[in-house]
Amino acid sequence: MARSDAAIEILMLNILDEPNDVQIVFRIREDIVEGEVLFYRIEFDGGGSYSAVEIDVLDFEGLEPFDLPDYQGVYVYEDQGIPSSVVPPYYYYLSFDFPEQGTPDAQTRIHRTIHLESPGFDLCTREVNLEWSSYQIITFPEFPDGETEALPFSVYQVFVNGSFAASVGMEETSLDLVLEAPGLQTFSVRAAEVDHPSEPGLYAESNTRQATFSWPELDEPVLTKADVTGEASVELHGHVAGDHQQYVFHFERNRPGEDFIAAGQIDRPSFGELVFVDEGVDGLDEGIWYYRVRAHLVDDDQECPEPAVTSG
C-alpha cells in the first residue's frame, strides 16, 4: 500500500454493478488544499501490451468527499465509462498535479480490482464453486511484472444473496459453498480490513454474479413388503415420491450386527413404485435379513458417489 504520508493514495477499488462501474476511493494528504487529480485506467490489448488511458481530470475543489470512519481527506470517483473491450479485472492509478510551485507530481501505486468468475456447480454435492482474482497493489515502474505490496486487508468475505456466508484468508481465492435451497442466487466477494461483516474497516468489493440452480428432489424411499419367493430369493416392494427418474436405487441387505452388502439396483424407474427381486440369498432360512434402499443421483450419465437419501 502507498505510504500514509504520500500526497495521494488509493485506499480501495469497488466494482459497483453491471456493467461493472468501478468506484475509486482515495485519500489526499490533509495539508494539500488545491491541485488536480488525474485518473488513469490501464488497458491491455490482445497481445499482452498495455497503455495508461487518462479517463478524467478533476480540480481539488470538485472532488466528492467519501465518509470512511477513522480516515480523513478521503474522496471518491466512479469510472462509468469502461469499454466492453476492456476485460476485468481492472487496473487503476492516480496522479496529483500540484499548483505551479515547482513541486513534482505525485503518483499512486497501481491497484487491481477483485473479479469474481462465473460460479461452477456440483450437482452431486449441491456445492457452488466460487473463484476470484486477488486484489493487488503493484509497484508502478516494473508493471505488470513488478512486485505486489502488502495489502491493508486481512480476509476475503463471501456473500450470498446479500448475506455474509463465509470468510477465507487472503492467500485463498476460491471457496465451495453448499446451497441450502434451489433458485436464483447472487454472489459477491469483499476484501476486508477487519473480519466483521458490518464493520469491515477498509474494504474492496468484487463484481456480483447471479445464477439459478436446481436439482431433482426426492423423498425418502419406503420399503413396504418383503416376500420370500424361493429358497434363496426375496421380492421387495416399496415406493418413493419425487424426481425418481433421475436416480439409481441400490438395494442392500445385512444380518444383525453385520455390514450391509449390495443386493442389486433399479436404474431410474419410470414410476414411483419399486419392485425388486433379490436372488441368490445364501442362508436365507438361517436367520433374519434386513434391507434398505439408497438413492444415488445421476448427473450427466454419471452416478453420484454418495447417496442423496436412504430408506429408514
FIZAMAR-828681 format. One record per atom (N, C-alpha, C): x, y, z; residue in three letters. Coordinates in pm, whole numbers, padded with zeros to 5 digits, always signed. Atoms other than C-alpha are relative to their C-alpha. Example, Ala and Ser with C-alpha at 12.3 -4.5 7.8 and 13.67 -1.06 7.14 Angstrom:
2
+00089-00119+00000Ala
+01230-00450+00780Ala
+00090+00120+00000Ala
-00082-00119-00006Ser
+01367-00106+00714Ser
-00077+00109+00073Ser
REM end
This chain:
312
+00085-00119+00000Met
+00000+00000+00000Met
+00088+00124+00000Met
-00077-00123+00001Ala
+00118+00356-00062Ala
+00019+00050+00143Ala
-00029-00049-00135Arg
+00275+00528+00237Arg
-00108+00096+00046Arg
+00105-00086-00054Ser
+00034+00711+00466Ser
+00035+00147-00013Ser
-00038-00140+00017Asp
+00238+01032+00421Asp
+00010+00041-00146Asp
-00004-00033+00142Ala
+00212+01017+00041Ala
-00103+00110-00030Ala
+00091-00109+00036Ala
+00046+01314-00127Ala
-00137-00053-00038Ala
+00126+00060+00041Ile
-00220+01088-00276Ile
+00016-00151+00001Ile
-00005+00145-00001Glu
-00302+00721-00234Glu
-00140-00056-00022Glu
+00126+00073+00014Ile
-00575+00481-00344Ile
-00018-00086+00124Ile
+00031+00083-00115Leu
-00744+00317-00046Leu
-00066-00131-00041Leu
+00070+00122+00040Met
-00970+00071-00226Met
-00074+00024-00131Met
+00081+00000+00122Leu
-01146-00014-00552Leu
-00120-00089+00022Leu
+00123+00079-00013Asn
-01506-00134-00556Asn
-00069-00008-00136Asn
+00083+00016+00119Ile
-01697-00278-00851Ile
-00144+00011+00044Ile
+00132-00035-00051Leu
-02046-00139-00815Leu
-00110-00090-00053Leu
+00109+00079+00057Asp
-02277-00319-01056Asp
+00029-00016-00149Asp
-00013+00011+00145Glu
-02321-00421-01416Glu
-00037+00134-00062Glu
-00111+00068+00067Pro
-02174-00306-01645Pro
+00135+00019+00069Pro
-00124+00000-00076Asn
-01913-00313-01371Asn
+00066+00137+00008Asn
-00060-00128-00031Asp
-01864+00053-01290Asp
+00094-00019+00119Asp
-00099+00013-00106Val
-01563+00098-01064Val
+00003+00127+00084Val
-00009-00110-00096Gln
-01558+00316-00755Gln
+00143+00005+00053Gln
-00137-00019-00048Ile
-01215+00455-00669Ile
-00007+00088+00125Ile
-00004-00075-00125Val
-01177+00563-00307Val
+00146+00033+00029Val
-00139-00043-00014Phe
-00862+00767-00246Phe
+00011+00108+00107Phe
-00025-00098-00105Arg
-00703+00993+00011Arg
+00107+00098-00046Arg
-00098-00106+00026Ile
-00517+01322-00027Ile
+00050+00051+00133Ile
-00059-00045-00126Arg
-00277+01438+00240Arg
-00067+00129+00048Arg
+00084-00106-00055Glu
-00451+01681+00473Glu
+00057+00140-00021Glu
-00058-00134+00016Asp
-00204+01968+00421Asp
-00012+00051-00144Asp
+00018-00041+00140Ile
-00285+01977+00046Ile
-00142+00050-00019Ile
+00132-00061+00010Val
-00574+02210-00034Val
-00037+00042-00142Val
+00034-00033+00138Glu
-00554+02265-00409Glu
+00087-00082-00095Glu
-00070+00077+00101Gly
-00446+02094-00727Gly
-00100-00079-00084Gly
+00084+00082+00088Glu
-00579+01843-00983Glu
+00031-00148+00020Glu
-00017+00144-00004Val
-00636+01468-00964Val
-00024-00055-00140Val
+00011+00063+00131Leu
-00575+01273-01286Leu
-00026-00149+00022Leu
+00042+00139-00016Phe
-00745+00933-01314Phe
+00041-00081-00124Phe
-00049+00083+00110Tyr
-00588+00655-01523Tyr
-00050-00144+00017Tyr
+00035+00142+00007Arg
-00716+00313-01624Arg
+00100-00066-00093Arg
-00095+00073+00083Ile
-00464+00063-01758Ile
-00077-00103-00081Ile
+00071+00091+00090Glu
-00591-00128-02060Glu
+00100-00086-00075Glu
-00085+00095+00072Phe
-00437-00437-02217Phe
-00060-00027-00138Phe
+00049+00045+00130Asp
-00456-00536-02580Asp
+00012-00151-00007Asp
-00001+00145+00012Gly
-00486-00890-02710Gly
+00138-00062+00003Gly
-00135+00054+00003Gly
-00109-00926-02738Gly
+00076+00012+00130Gly
-00067-00012-00129Gly
-00031-00851-02375Gly
+00060+00136+00026Gly
-00049-00136-00023Ser
+00078-00491-02425Ser
-00107+00080+00073Ser
+00096-00082-00075Tyr
-00083-00221-02215Tyr
+00030+00147-00020Tyr
-00016-00145+00006Ser
-00138+00150-02211Ser
-00082+00063+00111Ser
+00071-00073-00103Ala
-00247+00400-01948Ala
-00090+00103-00068Ala
+00098-00088+00063Val
-00565+00578-02054Val
-00050+00100+00104Val
+00051-00103-00091Glu
-00647+00908-01888Glu
-00151+00007-00015Glu
+00146+00005+00010Ile
-01016+00886-01804Ile
-00067+00125+00056Ile
+00062-00123-00052Asp
-01072+01214-01617Asp
+00104+00082+00074Asp
-00081-00092-00080Val
-00916+01518-01450Val
-00098+00086+00079Val
+00089-00079-00084Leu
-01083+01690-01155Leu
+00081+00096+00086Leu
-00059-00096-00092Asp
-00992+02006-00968Asp
-00022-00046+00143Asp
+00011+00038-00141Phe
-00932+01960-00598Phe
-00135+00039+00057Phe
+00126-00048-00058Glu
-01240+02166-00514Glu
-00121-00075-00056Glu
+00111+00074+00059Gly
-01456+01947-00740Gly
-00009-00145+00042Gly
-00001+00139-00043Leu
-01377+01620-00564Leu
-00116-00026+00095Leu
+00114+00038-00085Glu
-01659+01433-00389Glu
+00051-00071+00125Glu
-00046+00064-00124Pro
-01591+01351-00021Pro
-00062-00138+00018Pro
+00047+00136-00027Phe
-01630+00992+00096Phe
+00012-00023+00149Phe
+00003+00022-00144Asp
-01729+00902+00451Asp
+00060-00136+00033Asp
-00068+00122-00040Leu
-01480+00646+00577Leu
+00048+00017+00143Leu
-00037-00017-00141Pro
-01458+00610+00956Pro
+00149-00014+00023Pro
-00140+00003-00042Asp
-01116+00679+01106Asp
+00097+00048-00108Asp
-00087-00052+00104Tyr
-00983+00830+00783Tyr
-00043+00143-00035Tyr
+00026-00137+00037Gln
-00953+01196+00687Gln
+00047+00026-00143Gln
-00042-00039+00136Gly
-00923+01363+00347Gly
-00027-00106-00105Gly
+00032+00110+00091Val
-01097+01077+00164Val
-00104+00047-00102Val
+00088-00042+00109Tyr
-01269+01124-00173Tyr
-00036-00123-00085Tyr
+00045+00112+00082Val
-01447+00908-00429Val
-00024+00046-00142Val
+00026-00025+00142Tyr
-01468+00887-00806Tyr
-00051-00130-00059Tyr
+00055+00118+00066Glu
-01671+00648-01023Glu
+00033+00000-00149Glu
-00029+00019+00142Asp
-01545+00523-01357Asp
-00119-00071-00063Asp
+00122+00054+00058Gln
-01866+00472-01550Gln
+00011-00020-00151Gln
-00015+00009+00145Gly
-01719+00452-01897Gly
+00094-00109-00045Gly
-00091+00109+00035Ile
-01536+00119-01911Ile
-00045-00064-00131Ile
+00041+00064+00126Pro
-01540-00005-02273Pro
-00019-00150+00017Pro
+00025+00144-00008Ser
-01673-00355-02326Ser
+00121-00081-00043Ser
-00121+00070+00044Ser
-01339-00445-02486Ser
+00102-00016+00113Ser
-00093+00009-00113Val
-01162-00397-02150Val
-00045-00116+00089Val
+00035+00123-00072Val
-01158-00735-01978Val
+00042+00014+00147Val
-00037-00004-00142Pro
-01170-00746-01594Pro
+00098-00112+00033Pro
+00005-00109-00098Pro
-01000-00733-01351Pro
+00053+00131-00057Pro
-00036-00132+00047Tyr
-00944-00359-01387Tyr
+00113+00058+00083Tyr
-00118-00059-00063Tyr
-00628-00163-01307Tyr
-00010+00152-00005Tyr
+00009-00145-00007Tyr
-00612+00199-01192Tyr
+00120+00057+00077Tyr
-00088-00079-00086Tyr
-00369+00458-01066Tyr
-00039+00147-00018Tyr
+00030-00142+00001Leu
-00398+00829-00990Leu
+00129+00079+00009Leu
-00111-00093-00024Ser
-00161+01121-01010Ser
-00059+00133+00046Ser
+00045-00129-00054Phe
-00181+01459-00842Phe
+00091+00109-00055Phe
-00073-00116+00050Asp
-00078+01783-01011Asp
-00015+00114+00099Asp
+00003-00113-00092Phe
+00015+02049-00763Phe
-00011+00131-00079Phe
-00006-00131+00066Pro
-00034+02418-00843Pro
+00146+00032-00036Pro
-00134-00028+00053Glu
+00265+02568-01021Glu
+00088+00063+00108Glu
-00091-00044-00105Gln
+00509+02587-00732Gln
+00134-00073-00011Gln
-00123+00074+00019Gly
+00787+02382-00878Gly
+00003-00135+00069Gly
+00008+00129-00070Thr
+00667+02076-00687Thr
-00032-00110-00101Thr
+00028+00107+00097Pro
+00680+01748-00883Pro
-00134-00066+00027Pro
+00126+00071-00014Asp
+00365+01549-00945Asp
+00017-00121+00092Asp
+00002+00120-00084Ala
+00269+01266-00706Ala
-00083-00106-00071Ala
+00069+00110+00069Gln
+00153+00924-00827Gln
-00022-00116+00096Gln
+00030+00115-00085Thr
-00016+00631-00657Thr
+00060-00127-00058Thr
-00027+00134+00053Arg
+00064+00264-00690Arg
-00119-00041-00087Arg
+00108+00054+00082Ile
-00147+00058-00929Ile
-00081-00098+00085Ile
+00089+00091-00071His
-00449-00116-00776His
-00081-00081-00100His
+00078+00090+00086Arg
-00631-00413-00929Arg
-00125-00046+00074Arg
+00127+00039-00060Thr
-00996-00494-00863Thr
-00008-00151+00021Thr
+00034+00142-00015Ile
-01132-00827-00743Ile
-00101-00035-00110Ile
+00094+00043+00104His
-01300-01013-01028His
-00050-00140+00032His
+00065+00128-00030Leu
-01545-01292-00942Leu
-00041-00067-00130Leu
+00033+00075+00120Glu
-01574-01558-01211Glu
-00143-00055+00009Glu
+00131+00065+00000Ser
-01899-01727-01314Ser
+00007-00124+00089Ser
-00008+00112-00094Pro
-01981-01983-01042Pro
-00018-00134-00069Pro
+00021+00138+00042Gly
-01949-02355-01101Gly
-00092-00069+00098Gly
+00096+00069-00086Phe
-02189-02608-00956Phe
+00019-00150-00010Phe
-00009+00145-00009Asp
-02152-02969-00843Asp
-00137-00052+00041Asp
+00135+00047-00028Leu
-02494-03131-00869Leu
-00002-00109+00107Leu
-00002+00111-00097Cys
-02389-03431-00660Cys
+00005+00052+00143Cys
-00018-00051-00137Thr
-02286-03227-00356Thr
-00081+00126+00027Thr
+00072-00127-00010Arg
-02502-02919-00425Arg
+00092+00114+00045Arg
-00098-00102-00034Glu
-02187-02712-00388Glu
+00022+00095-00116Glu
-00040-00103+00095Val
-02123-02386-00569Val
+00147+00029+00020Val
-00141-00035-00007Asn
-01759-02322-00651Asn
+00018+00144-00046Asn
-00028-00139+00031Leu
-01656-01956-00642Leu
+00151+00020-00012Leu
-00142-00033+00020Glu
-01323-01835-00779Glu
+00010+00146-00039Glu
-00016-00142+00029Trp
-01193-01480-00796Trp
+00148+00036-00011Trp
-00136-00053+00009Ser
-00883-01282-00887Ser
+00028+00081+00125Ser
-00035-00069-00124Ser
-00698-01139-00589Ser
+00010+00151-00020Ser
-00028-00144-00001Tyr
-00692-00772-00502Tyr
+00152+00015+00005Tyr
-00145-00018+00004Gln
-00343-00643-00578Gln
+00035+00148+00002Gln
-00062-00132+00008Ile
-00131-00334-00525Ile
+00139-00022-00058Ile
-00117+00035+00080Ile
+00154-00324-00774Ile
+00093+00121-00012Ile
-00100-00104+00019Thr
+00476-00123-00791Thr
-00003+00048-00145Thr
+00025-00052+00134Phe
+00444+00108-01088Phe
+00114-00020-00100Phe
-00100+00001+00109Pro
+00783+00122-01265Pro
+00019-00136-00066Pro
-00021+00133+00057Glu
+00804-00255-01312Glu
-00129-00066-00047Glu
+00128+00058+00042Phe
+00437-00305-01405Phe
+00013-00052-00143Phe
+00090+00081-00084Pro
+00297-00553-01498Pro
+00071-00110+00080Pro
-00073+00107-00068Asp
+00575-00774-01356Asp
+00060+00044+00132Asp
-00054-00048-00126Gly
+00652-00564-01050Gly
-00053-00078+00119Gly
+00043+00070-00121Glu
+00625-00699-00700Glu
-00128+00063+00055Glu
+00121-00051-00065Thr
+00294-00671-00522Thr
+00033+00041+00143Thr
-00023-00051-00134Glu
+00278-00479-00198Glu
-00096-00063+00100Glu
+00086+00053-00104Ala
+00129-00582+00133Ala
-00136+00069-00006Ala
+00135-00052+00008Leu
-00247-00539+00139Leu
-00047+00051+00135Leu
+00058-00046-00127Pro
-00443-00344+00402Pro
-00114-00089+00047Pro
+00112+00088-00032Phe
-00693-00632+00410Phe
+00050-00127+00068Phe
-00038+00122-00072Ser
-00693-00944+00628Ser
-00073-00124-00050Ser
+00080+00115+00043Val
-00968-01167+00480Val
-00081+00036-00125Val
+00105-00013+00101Tyr
-01193-01225+00184Tyr
-00129-00048+00064Tyr
+00131+00038-00050Gln
-01558-01232+00285Gln
-00092-00029-00119Gln
+00090+00043+00107Val
-01813-01414+00067Val
-00144+00024+00044Val
+00139-00031-00029Phe
-02174-01300+00049Phe
-00090-00073-00101Phe
+00099+00067+00083Val
-02472-01496-00084Val
-00134+00067+00023Val
+00128-00072-00008Asn
-02793-01308-00160Asn
+00005+00115+00100Asn
-00017-00116-00086Gly
-02655-01011+00029Gly
+00034-00030+00144Gly
-00030+00038-00138Ser
-02587-01206+00349Ser
+00138-00064+00008Ser
-00133+00057-00021Phe
-02245-01298+00487Phe
-00011-00152+00009Phe
+00003+00146+00003Ala
-02170-01666+00418Ala
+00125-00062+00060Ala
-00125+00060-00049Ala
-01803-01730+00498Ala
+00114+00097-00026Ala
-00121-00078+00026Ser
-01455-01582+00510Ser
+00118-00095-00014Ser
-00122+00078+00020Val
-01117-01713+00395Val
+00118+00096+00006Val
-00119-00081-00006Gly
-00760-01590+00428Gly
+00034+00064-00135Gly
-00034-00073+00122Met
-00608-01351+00176Met
+00082-00085-00098Met
-00073+00087+00091Glu
-00399-01635+00034Glu
-00093-00090-00080Glu
+00099+00083+00070Glu
-00720-01808-00082Glu
-00076+00084-00102Glu
+00080-00069+00101Thr
-00906-01715-00399Thr
-00111-00091-00053Thr
+00112+00086+00039Ser
-01175-01984-00408Ser
-00069-00052+00125Ser
+00077+00052-00111Leu
-01446-02131-00191Leu
-00115-00085-00054Leu
+00115+00083+00032Asp
-01703-02412-00211Asp
-00107+00020+00106Asp
+00112-00023-00091Leu
-02044-02343-00058Leu
-00113-00097-00032Leu
+00116+00088+00018Val
-02329-02590-00007Val
-00126+00086+00000Val
+00125-00074+00008Leu
-02662-02446-00119Leu
-00108-00069+00082Leu
+00106+00055-00083Glu
-02949-02492+00122Glu
-00131-00017-00078Glu
+00125+00005+00077Ala
-03223-02433-00136Ala
+00029+00039-00144Ala
-00019-00038+00140Pro
-03252-02409-00516Pro
-00054+00140-00027Pro
+00053-00131+00039Gly
-03334-02089-00705Gly
+00109+00096-00042Gly
-00093-00105+00041Leu
-03171-01764-00810Leu
+00090+00039+00117Leu
-00097-00033-00104Gln
-02853-01691-00614Gln
+00090+00114-00049Gln
-00088-00111+00031Thr
-02640-01376-00603Thr
+00124-00010+00089Thr
-00126+00017-00072Phe
-02271-01393-00505Phe
+00088+00124-00016Phe
-00102-00105+00008Ser
-02004-01135-00427Ser
+00110-00030+00102Ser
-00116+00019-00087Val
-01663-01121-00259Val
+00051+00137+00043Val
-00053-00126-00052Arg
-01518-00849-00040Arg
+00131-00027+00073Arg
-00122+00000-00080Ala
-01162-00798+00079Ala
-00022+00099+00112Ala
+00031-00084-00116Ala
-01190-00659+00431Ala
+00121+00014+00090Ala
-00107-00026-00096Glu
-00950-00500+00673Glu
-00026-00075+00131Glu
+00040+00066-00124Val
-01144-00648+00967Val
-00104-00106-00036Val
+00093+00109+00030Asp
-01327-00982+00959Asp
-00130+00018+00077Asp
+00129-00030-00061His
-01660-00832+01058His
-00092+00045-00113His
+00084-00032+00117Pro
-01947-00827+00804Pro
-00051+00143-00004Pro
+00060-00133+00000Ser
-02093-00493+00915Ser
+00099+00111+00033Ser
-00101-00100-00032Glu
-01773-00316+01028Glu
+00135-00046-00056Glu
-00120+00059+00061Pro
-01503-00420+00778Pro
+00121+00091-00002Pro
-00111-00094+00017Gly
-01286-00106+00801Gly
+00017+00030-00148Gly
-00021-00009+00145Leu
-01125-00067+00460Leu
-00055-00125-00066Leu
+00056+00116+00070Tyr
-01291-00293+00206Tyr
+00006+00023-00150Tyr
+00003-00006+00147Ala
-01292-00371-00164Ala
-00098-00105-00049Ala
+00107+00089+00046Glu
-01596-00521-00335Glu
+00028-00050-00142Glu
-00007+00056+00136Ser
-01594-00755-00634Ser
-00127+00034-00077Ser
+00125+00001+00075Asn
-01850-00765-00910Asn
-00094-00105+00059Asn
+00095+00102-00044Thr
-02165-00964-00841Thr
-00024-00100-00114Thr
+00035+00105+00096Arg
-02260-01290-01011Arg
-00135-00058+00042Arg
+00130+00063-00026Gln
-02610-01433-01042Gln
-00011-00128-00082Gln
+00023+00127+00070Ala
-02704-01787-01133Ala
-00117-00070+00067Ala
+00112+00077-00050Thr
-03007-02010-01096Thr
+00039-00148+00005Thr
-00037+00140-00019Phe
-02951-02360-00957Phe
-00124-00081+00038Phe
+00108+00090-00037Ser
-03187-02653-00929Ser
+00055-00142+00003Ser
-00039+00140-00005Trp
-03163-03022-00855Trp
-00125-00084+00021Trp
+00116+00087-00019Pro
-03400-03321-00857Pro
-00028-00023+00148Pro
+00040+00023-00138Glu
-03592-03356-00533Glu
-00057-00142+00015Glu
+00045+00137-00023Leu
-03667-03696-00381Leu
-00030-00020+00148Leu
+00031+00036-00138Asp
-03844-03813-00068Asp
+00076-00127+00039Asp
-00065+00121-00047Glu
-03702-04090+00145Glu
-00076-00123-00052Glu
+00069+00122+00045Pro
-03777-04431-00014Pro
-00056-00078+00119Pro
+00065+00078-00105Val
-04011-04653+00186Val
-00016-00145-00050Val
+00022+00141+00030Leu
-03995-05034+00180Leu
-00124-00046+00076Leu
+00129+00037-00061Thr
-04343-05174+00244Thr
-00017-00150+00021Thr
+00023+00145-00010Lys
-04310-05552+00198Lys
+00122-00076-00049Lys
-00105+00091+00043Ala
-04053-05831+00169Ala
-00054-00142+00005Ala
+00055+00135+00008Asp
-04179-06170+00050Asp
+00109-00099-00040Asp
-00089+00108+00041Val
-03971-06488+00043Val
-00069-00077-00111Val
+00064+00062+00118Thr
-04040-06626-00305Thr
+00070-00127-00044Thr
-00070+00123+00035Gly
-03800-06918-00314Gly
+00101-00032+00109Gly
-00098+00040-00100Glu
-03524-07097-00128Glu
+00108+00107+00021Glu
-00107-00099-00013Ala
-03283-06812-00197Ala
-00039+00134-00063Ala
+00042-00126+00064Ser
-03494-06520-00324Ser
-00104+00073+00085Ser
+00092-00087-00074Val
-03680-06228-00170Val
-00051+00107-00097Val
+00058-00105+00083Glu
-03921-05996-00352Glu
-00035+00119+00090Glu
+00017-00122-00079Leu
-03917-05639-00218Leu
-00094+00095-00072Leu
+00090-00101+00053His
-04188-05378-00266His
+00019+00129+00081His
-00012-00129-00066Gly
-04165-05009-00189Gly
-00048+00110-00092Gly
+00040-00113+00083His
-04239-04663-00318His
+00084+00123+00039His
-00074-00123-00022Val
-04078-04322-00349Val
-00070+00112-00078Val
+00062-00116+00066Ala
-04207-03974-00439Ala
+00108+00100-00038Ala
-00095-00103+00046Gly
-04025-03707-00634Gly
+00050-00030-00139Gly
-00059+00014+00134Asp
-03800-03696-00939Asp
+00080-00129-00008Asp
-00068+00128-00009His
-03722-04067-00922His
+00069-00041-00129His
-00064+00036+00127Gln
-03631-04085-01292Gln
+00145+00046-00007Gln
-00136-00052+00001Gln
-03308-03901-01206Gln
+00092-00077+00096Gln
-00076+00070-00105Tyr
-03189-04159-00950Tyr
+00015-00148-00033Tyr
-00021+00145-00002Val
-03045-04510-00928Val
-00024-00047+00143Val
+00037+00050-00132Phe
-03187-04712-00637Phe
+00077-00129+00029Phe
-00081+00116-00038His
-02943-04951-00470His
-00066-00071+00119His
+00056+00081-00107Phe
-03090-05231-00260Phe
+00115-00073+00070Phe
-00105+00063-00079Glu
-02872-05364+00022Glu
-00063-00083+00113Glu
+00051+00085-00108Arg
-02915-05638+00285Arg
+00111-00027+00101Arg
-00097+00044-00101Asn
-02750-05746+00606Asn
-00069-00086+00105Asn
+00046+00070-00118Arg
-02784-05968+00907Arg
+00033+00087+00121Arg
-00026-00081-00120Pro
-02796-05818+01257Pro
+00148-00004+00038Pro
-00140-00010-00041Gly
-02450-05694+01357Gly
+00099-00006-00113Gly
-00090+00008+00115Glu
-02307-05728+01005Glu
-00018+00124-00088Glu
+00008-00112+00093Asp
-02235-05469+00736Asp
-00100-00030-00111Asp
+00087+00017+00116Phe
-02480-05410+00454Phe
+00084-00037-00122Phe
-00065+00037+00127Ile
-02387-05571+00122Ile
-00098+00024-00113Ile
+00082-00032+00117Ala
-02513-05497-00228Ala
-00087-00118-00039Ala
+00092+00104+00047Ala
-02819-05690-00345Ala
-00037+00022-00146Ala
+00037-00031+00138Gly
-02891-05513-00675Gly
-00052+00142-00009Gly
+00042-00138+00018Gln
-03033-05195-00819Gln
-00110+00012-00104Gln
+00097-00039+00101Ile
-03312-05032-01019Ile
+00045+00135-00055Ile
-00050-00122+00063Asp
-03196-04768-01268Asp
-00115+00090-00044Asp
+00090-00107+00042Arg
-03408-04453-01298Arg
-00139-00050-00038Arg
+00133+00057+00031Pro
-03755-04607-01272Pro
-00096+00106-00052Pro
+00099-00091+00059Ser
-04040-04452-01470Ser
-00111+00035+00098Ser
+00108-00020-00096Phe
-04283-04486-01179Phe
+00055-00006+00142Phe
-00045-00007-00139Gly
-04262-04436-00805Gly
-00011-00130+00076Gly
+00008+00130-00067Glu
-04340-04799-00723Glu
+00129-00078-00026Glu
-00126+00073+00010Leu
-04025-05002-00653Leu
-00026-00148+00026Leu
+00012+00144-00015Val
-04028-05378-00710Val
+00134-00061-00038Val
-00134+00056+00023Phe
-03700-05569-00679Phe
+00004-00142+00056Phe
-00016+00139-00043Val
-03625-05942-00658Val
+00146-00025+00030Val
-00136+00032-00044Asp
-03314-06030-00461Asp
+00019-00151-00008Asp
-00020+00143+00023Glu
-03197-06367-00590Glu
+00137-00044+00053Glu
-00128+00055-00046Gly
-02924-06588-00457Gly
+00039+00042+00139Gly
-00029-00039-00138Val
-02955-06503-00088Val
+00044-00126+00075Val
-00052+00119-00068Asp
-02729-06765+00071Asp
-00042+00000+00146Asp
+00039+00012-00140Gly
-02859-06890+00406Gly
-00124+00077+00033Gly
+00122-00076-00023Leu
-03197-06726+00366Leu
-00081-00057+00116Leu
+00081+00063-00105Asp
-03354-06976+00604Asp
+00074-00013+00133Asp
-00080+00016-00120Glu
-03083-06941+00866Glu
-00014+00116+00098Glu
+00013-00113-00092Gly
-03185-06612+01021Gly
-00076+00115-00063Gly
+00072-00119+00045Ile
-03329-06265+00982Ile
+00090+00085-00089Ile
-00070-00091+00090Trp
-03228-06036+00697Trp
-00071+00136+00002Trp
+00053-00136+00007Tyr
-03269-05657+00684Tyr
+00037+00060-00135Tyr
-00024-00065+00129Tyr
-03298-05445+00371Tyr
-00011+00152+00014Tyr
+00013-00145+00014Arg
-03251-05081+00285Arg
+00020+00039-00145Arg
-00015-00053+00135Val
-03260-04867-00029Val
+00074+00134+00009Val
-00075-00125+00005Arg
-03011-04591-00111Arg
-00012+00057-00140Arg
+00022-00065+00129Ala
-03088-04343-00391Ala
+00118+00088-00034Ala
-00115-00078+00049His
-02794-04202-00589His
-00044+00082-00122His
+00033-00089+00111Leu
-02847-03905-00818Leu
+00091-00030-00119Leu
-00078+00016+00123Val
-02734-03940-01181Val
+00017+00136-00064Val
-00034-00130+00059Asp
-02557-03634-01323Asp
+00077-00024-00129Asp
-00066+00016+00132Asp
-02475-03635-01695Asp
+00047-00144-00019Asp
-00023+00143+00014Asp
-02495-04017-01700Asp
+00105-00055+00096Asp
-00094+00047-00102Gln
-02252-04038-01407Gln
-00072-00005+00135Gln
+00066+00017-00129Glu
-02379-04174-01076Glu
+00079+00070+00110Glu
-00064-00069-00112Cys
-02303-03956-00775Cys
+00047-00104+00102Cys
-00054+00104-00089Pro
-02083-04147-00528Pro
-00073-00014+00131Pro
+00067+00006-00128Glu
-02279-04056-00216Glu
-00153-00001-00020Glu
+00146+00003+00016Pro
-02649-04137-00170Pro
-00063+00132+00039Pro
+00074-00122-00034Ala
-02890-03845-00170Ala
-00096-00027+00116Ala
+00089+00039-00109Val
-03140-04028+00055Val
+00011-00151+00021Val
-00005+00142-00036Thr
-03157-04364+00234Thr
-00130-00034+00073Thr
+00122+00041-00070Ser
-03465-04555+00347Ser
+00029-00023+00147Ser
-00015+00017-00144Gly
-03526-04583+00720Gly
+00016-00145+00039Gly
REM end
